[in-house]
Amino acid sequence: MKTNDRRKLERPEIPTKPELRMLLDAAQGKHRALIVTALFSGLRASELRASDGTPPT
């Protein structure tokens, strides 16, 4: 087996729509904004961590 064979890796668990709704309902303030951005933007985790909130030029 090759060391970079991604097919053998466990797939991440994707939350259901009700789970996402519960998460959004519980989130407040700046955490809610980050969670909404993460859920609907399609950005990778590293891109979210690097963002300072300003739109790209």
Predicted model as a PDB file, atoms N, CA, C, CB and O in Angstrom, pLDDT in the B-factor column:
MODEL        1                                                                  
ATOM      1  N   MET A   1       0.840  -1.182   0.000  1.00 50.00           N  
ATOM      2  CA  MET A   1       0.000   0.000   0.000  1.00 50.00           C  
ATOM      3  C   MET A   1       0.886   1.247   0.000  1.00 50.00           C  
ATOM      4  CB  MET A   1      -0.956  -0.002   1.221  1.00 50.00           C  
ATOM      5  O   MET A   1       1.827   1.351   0.786  1.00 50.00           O  
ATOM      6  N   LYS A   2       0.577   2.174  -0.877  1.00 58.00           N  
ATOM      7  CA  LYS A   2       1.306   3.435  -0.914  1.00 58.00           C  
ATOM      8  C   LYS A   2       0.950   4.262   0.312  1.00 58.00           C  
ATOM      9  CB  LYS A   2       0.994   4.218  -2.210  1.00 58.00           C  
ATOM     10  O   LYS A   2      -0.153   4.147   0.848  1.00 58.00           O  
ATOM     11  N   THR A   3       1.887   5.095   0.756  1.00 61.00           N  
ATOM     12  CA  THR A   3       1.638   5.911   1.940  1.00 61.00           C  
ATOM     13  C   THR A   3       0.651   7.041   1.660  1.00 61.00           C  
ATOM     14  CB  THR A   3       2.943   6.486   2.460  1.00 61.00           C  
ATOM     15  O   THR A   3       0.041   7.565   2.593  1.00 61.00           O  
ATOM     16  N   ASN A   4       0.483   7.423   0.408  1.00 66.00           N  
ATOM     17  CA  ASN A   4      -0.433   8.516   0.084  1.00 66.00           C  
ATOM     18  C   ASN A   4      -1.747   8.021  -0.522  1.00 66.00           C  
ATOM     19  CB  ASN A   4       0.237   9.480  -0.873  1.00 66.00           C  
ATOM     20  O   ASN A   4      -2.422   8.768  -1.231  1.00 66.00           O  
ATOM     21  N   ASP A   5      -2.107   6.783  -0.251  1.00 69.00           N  
ATOM     22  CA  ASP A   5      -3.343   6.212  -0.786  1.00 69.00           C  
ATOM     23  C   ASP A   5      -4.534   6.719   0.032  1.00 69.00           C  
ATOM     24  CB  ASP A   5      -3.287   4.653  -0.770  1.00 69.00           C  
ATOM     25  O   ASP A   5      -4.843   6.169   1.089  1.00 69.00           O  
ATOM     26  N   ARG A   6      -5.199   7.763  -0.456  1.00 66.00           N  
ATOM     27  CA  ARG A   6      -6.286   8.420   0.277  1.00 66.00           C  
ATOM     28  C   ARG A   6      -7.547   7.571   0.344  1.00 66.00           C  
ATOM     29  CB  ARG A   6      -6.609   9.748  -0.364  1.00 66.00           C  
ATOM     30  O   ARG A   6      -8.400   7.807   1.199  1.00 66.00           O  
ATOM     31  N   ARG A   7      -7.681   6.592  -0.537  1.00 70.00           N  
ATOM     32  CA  ARG A   7      -8.884   5.766  -0.526  1.00 70.00           C  
ATOM     33  C   ARG A   7      -8.981   4.925   0.737  1.00 70.00           C  
ATOM     34  CB  ARG A   7      -8.912   4.866  -1.746  1.00 70.00           C  
ATOM     35  O   ARG A   7     -10.076   4.506   1.113  1.00 70.00           O  
ATOM     36  N   LYS A   8      -7.865   4.672   1.393  1.00 72.00           N  
ATOM     37  CA  LYS A   8      -7.856   3.850   2.599  1.00 72.00           C  
ATOM     38  C   LYS A   8      -8.138   4.664   3.860  1.00 72.00           C  
ATOM     39  CB  LYS A   8      -6.523   3.147   2.732  1.00 72.00           C  
ATOM     40  O   LYS A   8      -8.392   4.091   4.919  1.00 72.00           O  
ATOM     41  N   LEU A   9      -8.096   5.991   3.758  1.00 76.00           N  
ATOM     42  CA  LEU A   9      -8.321   6.837   4.918  1.00 76.00           C  
ATOM     43  C   LEU A   9      -9.803   6.878   5.268  1.00 76.00           C  
ATOM     44  CB  LEU A   9      -7.792   8.252   4.662  1.00 76.00           C  
ATOM     45  O   LEU A   9     -10.665   6.772   4.396  1.00 76.00           O  
ATOM     46  N   GLU A  10     -10.086   7.034   6.566  1.00 80.00           N  
ATOM     47  CA  GLU A  10     -11.470   7.143   7.014  1.00 80.00           C  
ATOM     48  C   GLU A  10     -12.042   8.482   6.568  1.00 80.00           C  
ATOM     49  CB  GLU A  10     -11.569   6.990   8.555  1.00 80.00           C  
ATOM     50  O   GLU A  10     -11.387   9.517   6.691  1.00 80.00           O  
ATOM     51  N   ARG A  11     -13.248   8.457   6.056  1.00 80.00           N  
ATOM     52  CA  ARG A  11     -13.893   9.683   5.586  1.00 80.00           C  
ATOM     53  C   ARG A  11     -14.426  10.471   6.785  1.00 80.00           C  
ATOM     54  CB  ARG A  11     -15.043   9.358   4.586  1.00 80.00           C  
ATOM     55  O   ARG A  11     -14.847   9.884   7.782  1.00 80.00           O  
ATOM     56  N   PRO A  12     -14.407  11.800   6.680  1.00 80.00           N  
ATOM     57  CA  PRO A  12     -14.922  12.613   7.791  1.00 80.00           C  
ATOM     58  C   PRO A  12     -16.436  12.464   7.922  1.00 80.00           C  
ATOM     59  CB  PRO A  12     -14.555  14.096   7.590  1.00 80.00           C  
ATOM     60  O   PRO A  12     -17.134  12.221   6.938  1.00 80.00           O  
ATOM     61  N   GLU A  13     -16.928  12.610   9.135  1.00 86.00           N  
ATOM     62  CA  GLU A  13     -18.361  12.549   9.371  1.00 86.00           C  
ATOM     63  C   GLU A  13     -18.967  13.912   9.061  1.00 86.00           C  
ATOM     64  CB  GLU A  13     -18.672  12.119  10.833  1.00 86.00           C  
ATOM     65  O   GLU A  13     -18.539  14.929   9.607  1.00 86.00           O  
ATOM     66  N   ILE A  14     -19.962  13.926   8.185  1.00 86.00           N  
ATOM     67  CA  ILE A  14     -20.610  15.166   7.774  1.00 86.00           C  
ATOM     68  C   ILE A  14     -21.886  15.341   8.584  1.00 86.00           C  
ATOM     69  CB  ILE A  14     -20.916  15.165   6.247  1.00 86.00           C  
ATOM     70  O   ILE A  14     -22.728  14.444   8.612  1.00 86.00           O  
ATOM     71  N   PRO A  15     -22.040  16.493   9.248  1.00 88.00           N  
ATOM     72  CA  PRO A  15     -23.247  16.691  10.062  1.00 88.00           C  
ATOM     73  C   PRO A  15     -24.507  16.772   9.204  1.00 88.00           C  
ATOM     74  CB  PRO A  15     -23.114  17.963  10.900  1.00 88.00           C  
ATOM     75  O   PRO A  15     -24.469  17.201   8.051  1.00 88.00           O  
ATOM     76  N   THR A  16     -25.616  16.351   9.791  1.00 93.00           N  
ATOM     77  CA  THR A  16     -26.900  16.413   9.102  1.00 93.00           C  
ATOM     78  C   THR A  16     -27.446  17.841   9.171  1.00 93.00           C  
ATOM     79  CB  THR A  16     -27.910  15.404   9.722  1.00 93.00           C  
ATOM     80  O   THR A  16     -26.932  18.668   9.924  1.00 93.00           O  
ATOM     81  N   LYS A  17     -28.483  18.125   8.390  1.00 93.00           N  
ATOM     82  CA  LYS A  17     -29.106  19.457   8.421  1.00 93.00           C  
ATOM     83  C   LYS A  17     -29.633  19.810   9.810  1.00 93.00           C  
ATOM     84  CB  LYS A  17     -30.248  19.527   7.407  1.00 93.00           C  
ATOM     85  O   LYS A  17     -29.424  20.936  10.259  1.00 93.00           O  
ATOM     86  N   PRO A  18     -30.315  18.882  10.516  1.00 96.00           N  
ATOM     87  CA  PRO A  18     -30.756  19.229  11.877  1.00 96.00           C  
ATOM     88  C   PRO A  18     -29.580  19.521  12.831  1.00 96.00           C  
ATOM     89  CB  PRO A  18     -31.603  18.090  12.447  1.00 96.00           C  
ATOM     90  O   PRO A  18     -29.683  20.395  13.692  1.00 96.00           O  
ATOM     91  N   GLU A  19     -28.478  18.797  12.675  1.00 95.00           N  
ATOM     92  CA  GLU A  19     -27.303  19.055  13.511  1.00 95.00           C  
ATOM     93  C   GLU A  19     -26.717  20.429  13.220  1.00 95.00           C  
ATOM     94  CB  GLU A  19     -26.238  17.974  13.291  1.00 95.00           C  
ATOM     95  O   GLU A  19     -26.299  21.135  14.138  1.00 95.00           O  
ATOM     96  N   LEU A  20     -26.687  20.814  11.942  1.00 91.00           N  
ATOM     97  CA  LEU A  20     -26.191  22.137  11.574  1.00 91.00           C  
ATOM     98  C   LEU A  20     -27.103  23.229  12.127  1.00 91.00           C  
ATOM     99  CB  LEU A  20     -26.076  22.263  10.047  1.00 91.00           C  
ATOM    100  O   LEU A  20     -26.624  24.262  12.594  1.00 91.00           O  
ATOM    101  N   ARG A  21     -28.409  23.003  12.077  1.00 92.00           N  
ATOM    102  CA  ARG A  21     -29.363  23.978  12.617  1.00 92.00           C  
ATOM    103  C   ARG A  21     -29.153  24.152  14.116  1.00 92.00           C  
ATOM    104  CB  ARG A  21     -30.817  23.539  12.330  1.00 92.00           C  
ATOM    105  O   ARG A  21     -29.176  25.278  14.611  1.00 92.00           O  
ATOM    106  N   MET A  22     -28.948  23.061  14.845  1.00 94.00           N  
ATOM    107  CA  MET A  22     -28.710  23.136  16.294  1.00 94.00           C  
ATOM    108  C   MET A  22     -27.424  23.906  16.578  1.00 94.00           C  
ATOM    109  CB  MET A  22     -28.631  21.716  16.911  1.00 94.00           C  
ATOM    110  O   MET A  22     -27.372  24.701  17.517  1.00 94.00           O  
ATOM    111  N   LEU A  23     -26.395  23.677  15.778  1.00 91.00           N  
ATOM    112  CA  LEU A  23     -25.130  24.378  15.948  1.00 91.00           C  
ATOM    113  C   LEU A  23     -25.309  25.878  15.734  1.00 91.00           C  
ATOM    114  CB  LEU A  23     -24.077  23.826  14.980  1.00 91.00           C  
ATOM    115  O   LEU A  23     -24.814  26.687  16.519  1.00 91.00           O  
ATOM    116  N   LEU A  24     -26.021  26.244  14.668  1.00 91.00           N  
ATOM    117  CA  LEU A  24     -26.255  27.665  14.381  1.00 91.00           C  
ATOM    118  C   LEU A  24     -27.131  28.322  15.442  1.00 91.00           C  
ATOM    119  CB  LEU A  24     -26.903  27.825  13.008  1.00 91.00           C  
ATOM    120  O   LEU A  24     -26.902  29.472  15.817  1.00 91.00           O  
ATOM    121  N   ASP A  25     -28.124  27.599  15.920  1.00 93.00           N  
ATOM    122  CA  ASP A  25     -29.010  28.152  16.950  1.00 93.00           C  
ATOM    123  C   ASP A  25     -28.260  28.410  18.254  1.00 93.00           C  
ATOM    124  CB  ASP A  25     -30.183  27.203  17.204  1.00 93.00           C  
ATOM    125  O   ASP A  25     -28.585  29.350  18.980  1.00 93.00           O  
ATOM    126  N   ALA A  26     -27.267  27.589  18.553  1.00 93.00           N  
ATOM    127  CA  ALA A  26     -26.519  27.725  19.806  1.00 93.00           C  
ATOM    128  C   ALA A  26     -25.384  28.746  19.716  1.00 93.00           C  
ATOM    129  CB  ALA A  26     -25.955  26.381  20.213  1.00 93.00           C  
ATOM    130  O   ALA A  26     -24.934  29.263  20.738  1.00 93.00           O  
ATOM    131  N   ALA A  27     -24.923  29.038  18.505  1.00 91.00           N  
ATOM    132  CA  ALA A  27     -23.788  29.952  18.329  1.00 91.00           C  
ATOM    133  C   ALA A  27     -24.220  31.400  18.513  1.00 91.00           C  
ATOM    134  CB  ALA A  27     -23.157  29.765  16.941  1.00 91.00           C  
ATOM    135  O   ALA A  27     -25.326  31.782  18.130  1.00 91.00           O  
ATOM    136  N   GLN A  28     -23.329  32.212  19.109  1.00 91.00           N  
ATOM    137  CA  GLN A  28     -23.629  33.620  19.345  1.00 91.00           C  
ATOM    138  C   GLN A  28     -22.436  34.488  18.974  1.00 91.00           C  
ATOM    139  CB  GLN A  28     -24.020  33.852  20.809  1.00 91.00           C  
ATOM    140  O   GLN A  28     -21.295  34.027  18.953  1.00 91.00           O  
ATOM    141  N   GLY A  29     -22.723  35.760  18.680  1.00 88.00           N  
ATOM    142  CA  GLY A  29     -21.674  36.749  18.447  1.00 88.00           C  
ATOM    143  C   GLY A  29     -20.729  36.392  17.316  1.00 88.00           C  
ATOM    144  O   GLY A  29     -21.139  35.892  16.269  1.00 88.00           O  
ATOM    145  N   LYS A  30     -19.450  36.662  17.553  1.00 83.00           N  
ATOM    146  CA  LYS A  30     -18.452  36.430  16.504  1.00 83.00           C  
ATOM    147  C   LYS A  30     -18.305  34.950  16.172  1.00 83.00           C  
ATOM    148  CB  LYS A  30     -17.105  36.996  16.928  1.00 83.00           C  
ATOM    149  O   LYS A  30     -17.884  34.601  15.069  1.00 83.00           O  
ATOM    150  N   HIS A  31     -18.650  34.075  17.121  1.00 86.00           N  
ATOM    151  CA  HIS A  31     -18.581  32.644  16.835  1.00 86.00           C  
ATOM    152  C   HIS A  31     -19.617  32.250  15.791  1.00 86.00           C  
ATOM    153  CB  HIS A  31     -18.786  31.830  18.117  1.00 86.00           C  
ATOM    154  O   HIS A  31     -19.351  31.414  14.928  1.00 86.00           O  
ATOM    155  N   ARG A  32     -20.792  32.851  15.873  1.00 90.00           N  
ATOM    156  CA  ARG A  32     -21.841  32.556  14.887  1.00 90.00           C  
ATOM    157  C   ARG A  32     -21.385  32.981  13.493  1.00 90.00           C  
ATOM    158  CB  ARG A  32     -23.166  33.273  15.261  1.00 90.00           C  
ATOM    159  O   ARG A  32     -21.577  32.247  12.524  1.00 90.00           O  
ATOM    160  N   ALA A  33     -20.786  34.156  13.396  1.00 86.00           N  
ATOM    161  CA  ALA A  33     -20.313  34.640  12.091  1.00 86.00           C  
ATOM    162  C   ALA A  33     -19.265  33.692  11.508  1.00 86.00           C  
ATOM    163  CB  ALA A  33     -19.727  36.063  12.222  1.00 86.00           C  
ATOM    164  O   ALA A  33     -19.292  33.402  10.312  1.00 86.00           O  
ATOM    165  N   LEU A  34     -18.354  33.214  12.332  1.00 83.00           N  
ATOM    166  CA  LEU A  34     -17.323  32.289  11.859  1.00 83.00           C  
ATOM    167  C   LEU A  34     -17.940  30.966  11.424  1.00 83.00           C  
ATOM    168  CB  LEU A  34     -16.273  32.048  12.953  1.00 83.00           C  
ATOM    169  O   LEU A  34     -17.552  30.408  10.397  1.00 83.00           O  
ATOM    170  N   ILE A  35     -18.895  30.460  12.197  1.00 87.00           N  
ATOM    171  CA  ILE A  35     -19.528  29.188  11.864  1.00 87.00           C  
ATOM    172  C   ILE A  35     -20.323  29.307  10.567  1.00 87.00           C  
ATOM    173  CB  ILE A  35     -20.442  28.725  13.011  1.00 87.00           C  
ATOM    174  O   ILE A  35     -20.256  28.415   9.721  1.00 87.00           O  
ATOM    175  N   VAL A  36     -21.076  30.396  10.397  1.00 88.00           N  
ATOM    176  CA  VAL A  36     -21.834  30.597   9.160  1.00 88.00           C  
ATOM    177  C   VAL A  36     -20.882  30.682   7.969  1.00 88.00           C  
ATOM    178  CB  VAL A  36     -22.701  31.878   9.250  1.00 88.00           C  
ATOM    179  O   VAL A  36     -21.136  30.086   6.922  1.00 88.00           O  
ATOM    180  N   THR A  37     -19.796  31.416   8.130  1.00 86.00           N  
ATOM    181  CA  THR A  37     -18.801  31.524   7.059  1.00 86.00           C  
ATOM    182  C   THR A  37     -18.229  30.158   6.721  1.00 86.00           C  
ATOM    183  CB  THR A  37     -17.670  32.485   7.461  1.00 86.00           C  
ATOM    184  O   THR A  37     -18.105  29.806   5.548  1.00 86.00           O  
ATOM    185  N   ALA A  38     -17.880  29.390   7.742  1.00 85.00           N  
ATOM    186  CA  ALA A  38     -17.303  28.065   7.523  1.00 85.00           C  
ATOM    187  C   ALA A  38     -18.288  27.132   6.817  1.00 85.00           C  
ATOM    188  CB  ALA A  38     -16.869  27.453   8.852  1.00 85.00           C  
ATOM    189  O   ALA A  38     -17.901  26.377   5.925  1.00 85.00           O  
ATOM    190  N   LEU A  39     -19.546  27.186   7.213  1.00 86.00           N  
ATOM    191  CA  LEU A  39     -20.533  26.267   6.638  1.00 86.00           C  
ATOM    192  C   LEU A  39     -20.875  26.572   5.186  1.00 86.00           C  
ATOM    193  CB  LEU A  39     -21.788  26.300   7.456  1.00 86.00           C  
ATOM    194  O   LEU A  39     -21.058  25.658   4.382  1.00 86.00           O  
ATOM    195  N   PHE A  40     -20.961  27.853   4.850  1.00 87.00           N  
ATOM    196  CA  PHE A  40     -21.499  28.209   3.538  1.00 87.00           C  
ATOM    197  C   PHE A  40     -20.494  28.762   2.533  1.00 87.00           C  
ATOM    198  CB  PHE A  40     -22.563  29.196   3.718  1.00 87.00           C  
ATOM    199  O   PHE A  40     -20.862  29.021   1.387  1.00 87.00           O  
ATOM    200  N   SER A  41     -19.245  28.948   2.927  1.00 88.00           N  
ATOM    201  CA  SER A  41     -18.276  29.547   2.013  1.00 88.00           C  
ATOM    202  C   SER A  41     -17.483  28.528   1.202  1.00 88.00           C  
ATOM    203  CB  SER A  41     -17.329  30.404   2.785  1.00 88.00           C  
ATOM    204  O   SER A  41     -17.017  28.833   0.104  1.00 88.00           O  
ATOM    205  N   GLY A  42     -17.331  27.332   1.734  1.00 85.00           N  
ATOM    206  CA  GLY A  42     -16.527  26.335   1.039  1.00 85.00           C  
ATOM    207  C   GLY A  42     -15.034  26.489   1.303  1.00 85.00           C  
ATOM    208  O   GLY A  42     -14.219  25.813   0.675  1.00 85.00           O  
ATOM    209  N   LEU A  43     -14.671  27.377   2.229  1.00 84.00           N  
ATOM    210  CA  LEU A  43     -13.252  27.557   2.551  1.00 84.00           C  
ATOM    211  C   LEU A  43     -12.727  26.372   3.345  1.00 84.00           C  
ATOM    212  CB  LEU A  43     -13.036  28.860   3.340  1.00 84.00           C  
ATOM    213  O   LEU A  43     -13.464  25.736   4.099  1.00 84.00           O  
ATOM    214  N   ARG A  44     -11.450  26.085   3.167  1.00 85.00           N  
ATOM    215  CA  ARG A  44     -10.782  25.061   3.970  1.00 85.00           C  
ATOM    216  C   ARG A  44     -10.513  25.620   5.358  1.00 85.00           C  
ATOM    217  CB  ARG A  44      -9.459  24.593   3.298  1.00 85.00           C  
ATOM    218  O   ARG A  44     -10.514  26.834   5.560  1.00 85.00           O  
ATOM    219  N   ALA A  45     -10.280  24.717   6.322  1.00 82.00           N  
ATOM    220  CA  ALA A  45     -10.011  25.125   7.709  1.00 82.00           C  
ATOM    221  C   ALA A  45      -8.814  26.072   7.773  1.00 82.00           C  
ATOM    222  CB  ALA A  45      -9.756  23.888   8.598  1.00 82.00           C  
ATOM    223  O   ALA A  45      -8.848  27.055   8.513  1.00 82.00           O  
ATOM    224  N   SER A  46      -7.764  25.795   7.016  1.00 85.00           N  
ATOM    225  CA  SER A  46      -6.577  26.657   7.040  1.00 85.00           C  
ATOM    226  C   SER A  46      -6.889  28.039   6.478  1.00 85.00           C  
ATOM    227  CB  SER A  46      -5.431  26.015   6.245  1.00 85.00           C  
ATOM    228  O   SER A  46      -6.325  29.032   6.938  1.00 85.00           O  
ATOM    229  N   GLU A  47      -7.777  28.118   5.494  1.00 85.00           N  
ATOM    230  CA  GLU A  47      -8.161  29.408   4.923  1.00 85.00           C  
ATOM    231  C   GLU A  47      -9.003  30.208   5.919  1.00 85.00           C  
ATOM    232  CB  GLU A  47      -8.940  29.204   3.606  1.00 85.00           C  
ATOM    233  O   GLU A  47      -8.872  31.429   6.008  1.00 85.00           O  
ATOM    234  N   LEU A  48      -9.855  29.525   6.658  1.00 80.00           N  
ATOM    235  CA  LEU A  48     -10.655  30.204   7.682  1.00 80.00           C  
ATOM    236  C   LEU A  48      -9.759  30.754   8.787  1.00 80.00           C  
ATOM    237  CB  LEU A  48     -11.704  29.243   8.276  1.00 80.00           C  
ATOM    238  O   LEU A  48      -9.960  31.877   9.249  1.00 80.00           O  
ATOM    239  N   ARG A  49      -8.773  29.969   9.212  1.00 80.00           N  
ATOM    240  CA  ARG A  49      -7.871  30.418  10.272  1.00 80.00           C  
ATOM    241  C   ARG A  49      -7.039  31.615   9.827  1.00 80.00           C  
ATOM    242  CB  ARG A  49      -6.951  29.279  10.704  1.00 80.00           C  
ATOM    243  O   ARG A  49      -6.712  32.474  10.646  1.00 80.00           O  
ATOM    244  N   ALA A  50      -6.694  31.688   8.550  1.00 83.00           N  
ATOM    245  CA  ALA A  50      -5.842  32.760   8.046  1.00 83.00           C  
ATOM    246  C   ALA A  50      -6.631  34.036   7.740  1.00 83.00           C  
ATOM    247  CB  ALA A  50      -5.114  32.297   6.798  1.00 83.00           C  
ATOM    248  O   ALA A  50      -6.040  35.107   7.604  1.00 83.00           O  
ATOM    249  N   SER A  51      -7.941  33.935   7.634  1.00 73.00           N  
ATOM    250  CA  SER A  51      -8.752  35.094   7.254  1.00 73.00           C  
ATOM    251  C   SER A  51      -8.832  36.098   8.382  1.00 73.00           C  
ATOM    252  CB  SER A  51     -10.153  34.660   6.847  1.00 73.00           C  
ATOM    253  O   SER A  51      -9.002  35.741   9.548  1.00 73.00           O  
ATOM    254  N   ASP A  52      -8.705  37.377   8.007  1.00 73.00           N  
ATOM    255  CA  ASP A  52      -8.865  38.444   9.001  1.00 73.00           C  
ATOM    256  C   ASP A  52     -10.222  39.125   8.856  1.00 73.00           C  
ATOM    257  CB  ASP A  52      -7.737  39.480   8.864  1.00 73.00           C  
ATOM    258  O   ASP A  52     -10.485  40.128   9.519  1.00 73.00           O  
ATOM    259  N   GLY A  53     -11.081  38.588   7.996  1.00 68.00           N  
ATOM    260  CA  GLY A  53     -12.420  39.121   7.847  1.00 68.00           C  
ATOM    261  C   GLY A  53     -12.591  40.133   6.731  1.00 68.00           C  
ATOM    262  O   GLY A  53     -13.714  40.542   6.437  1.00 68.00           O  
ATOM    263  N   THR A  54     -11.509  40.540   6.109  1.00 72.00           N  
ATOM    264  CA  THR A  54     -11.632  41.512   5.015  1.00 72.00           C  
ATOM    265  C   THR A  54     -11.758  40.753   3.697  1.00 72.00           C  
ATOM    266  CB  THR A  54     -10.402  42.490   4.980  1.00 72.00           C  
ATOM    267  O   THR A  54     -11.127  39.711   3.519  1.00 72.00           O  
ATOM    268  N   PRO A  55     -12.564  41.266   2.779  1.00 68.00           N  
ATOM    269  CA  PRO A  55     -12.709  40.587   1.486  1.00 68.00           C  
ATOM    270  C   PRO A  55     -11.418  40.662   0.686  1.00 68.00           C  
ATOM    271  CB  PRO A  55     -13.861  41.202   0.679  1.00 68.00           C  
ATOM    272  O   PRO A  55     -10.654  41.616   0.831  1.00 68.00           O  
ATOM    273  N   PRO A  56     -11.167  39.660  -0.162  1.00 66.00           N  
ATOM    274  CA  PRO A  56      -9.961  39.676  -0.993  1.00 66.00           C  
ATOM    275  C   PRO A  56     -10.015  40.803  -2.019  1.00 66.00           C  
ATOM    276  CB  PRO A  56      -9.782  38.328  -1.703  1.00 66.00           C  
ATOM    277  O   PRO A  56     -11.097  41.221  -2.431  1.00 66.00           O  
ATOM    278  N   THR A  57      -8.865  41.285  -2.423  1.00 65.00           N  
ATOM    279  CA  THR A  57      -8.804  42.365  -3.413  1.00 65.00           C  
ATOM    280  C   THR A  57      -8.584  41.822  -4.794  1.00 65.00           C  
ATOM    281  CB  THR A  57      -7.705  43.349  -3.072  1.00 65.00           C  
ATOM    282  O   THR A  57      -8.506  42.589  -5.754  1.00 65.00           O  
TER     283      THR A  57                                                      
ENDMDL                                                                          
END                                                                             
